Amino acid sequence: MTQLKNDTFLRALLKEPVEYTPIWMMRQAGRYLPEYRATRARAGSFMGLCTSPDYATEVTLQPLERFPLDAAILFSDILTVPDAMGLGLYFAEGEGPKFQRPLRDETAIRALVPAELDKLRYVFDAVASIRQALDGRVPLIGFSGSPFTLACYMVEGGGSDDFRHVKAMLYSRPELLHHILEMNTQSVIAYLNAQIDAGAQAVQIFDTWGGALSHAAYREFSLAYMQRIVAGLKREADGRRVPVIVFTKGGGQWLEDIAAIGADCVGLDWTTDIGQARARVGAKVALQGNFDPNALFAEPAAIEREVARILAGYGQGSGHVFNLGHGISQFADPAHAGALVDAVHRLSRRYHCD
Ligand code: CP3
C-alpha cells in the first residue's frame, strides 16, 4: 500500500503532534458543487452514483480537487444498509430518501435479519477504487449510520420531523425496536469491518437522530448499541490504527458518556462550547467539528472570525479535527467553503508550535 503523504487527520484523531489543525467537511461531496450535479446528471440518479465505483470515486475526489482538505470520505449513504436488509430504498425527486417497505408490523420486524454483505459489494468496490485513486494523498474515511438513526428511517419509511412511529414503538413495544437495533448493530459491525478490509483508514458512525431521544432512552436505544459496534470493529490495518469517530448530533449534554464507549474521537455539533467539551472529555478522546454549517452563508471575513473563535476555544495542541457540526448545505457557496479550509489551515499553525 502507498505511504500516506498527508496523515495529519489520522494523527490529530490520536492526539499525536500535528503542524496545523486538519479539516474535512461532512457532505463535502454534494450538491453545492456544480461538478457533483453534472456527474449525478450523467449517472442518472443519486443511487446511480453510489452503486458505480467509478462514479463514486469521481465524486469523492471532486472536493479534494478544489480544496486542500485533509481527508476524503467515501461517497455513499447510510441507508444502503437497510436497503440491503430488503426495505427497498428509493429517492423521490425533491423529497429525500424513502423505503418501499417500512417496518410497521410485528411480522415484518420479526422477519428482519442482518444485511447480506454481498448486496453491499458495490460499496466495498468503491472504497478500494477510491483508495487507489487517492494514491496516498489523504486518508479515506468509511462510515455507517448508527443503529438508532437507521431505525428512524426504517420505521418512519423516510425522513420525519417528529419520529412518531419510532417513538410510539420505543415506548409501547420496546422489544420490537430492540430487535431492529440488534439486527442493525450486527449489520453495521460487518459492514464497517468490510470497509476497513477494503481500505478505509478511519470510520465514522453518524448518529444523526440520537439527540432526539430522552436522556434515559439515548443510553438504552442509541449509545449502548454504538458501544457494541466500537467493541466489534477492527482497529488496525496495514500496521496502523484505524480510528473510530462517533457523532451524535445534539449529544453535547452526554459527552462524558459518549467519550466512554471506546471511540477515538467524538463529533460535536455547533451547540456545544469546544473549550468546555475539551475540559470534560479531552483526556479520553479527540474532538471533531463545531463550526455551524450555516455560518458558511456569511461573508468570508465572518467565516474567518468564527474559525478563529473555535480554534482559540480548543486551544493549544493536537486532538481537534476541524469540521462542520453537520453536513454542508446544498445552497452553500463553494468559494465560502474554500475560505473556511484556508482559514483553518492558516490560523491553526500557532496552536501547534510546542
Ligand atoms: O459526507 C460525504 O460527502 C459523504 C457522503 C454522504 C452522503 N450521505 C451523501 C448524500 C454521507 C456521509 C451521508 C450520510 C447520511 N445520509 C446521513 C447521516 C449524516 C447526516 O447528514 O445527517 C443521513 C441522515 C443520510 C440520509 C440521507 N441521504 C438524507 C436525509 C438525504 C437527503 C438529504 C438532502 O439534503 O436532501 C440523503 C441523500 C444524500 N446523501 C445526498 C448526498 C450527497 C443528496 C442526494 C442528491 O444528490 O440528490
Boltz pocket constraint, residues with backbone or C-beta under 6 A from the ligand:
constraints:
  - pocket:
      binder: B
      contacts: [[A, 25], [A, 26], [A, 27], [A, 28], [A, 29], [A, 30], [A, 31], [A, 40], [A, 46], [A, 73], [A, 74], [A, 75], [A, 76], [A, 77], [A, 78], [A, 79], [A, 96], [A, 97], [A, 143], [A, 145], [A, 159], [A, 206], [A, 208], [A, 327]]
      max_distance: 6.0
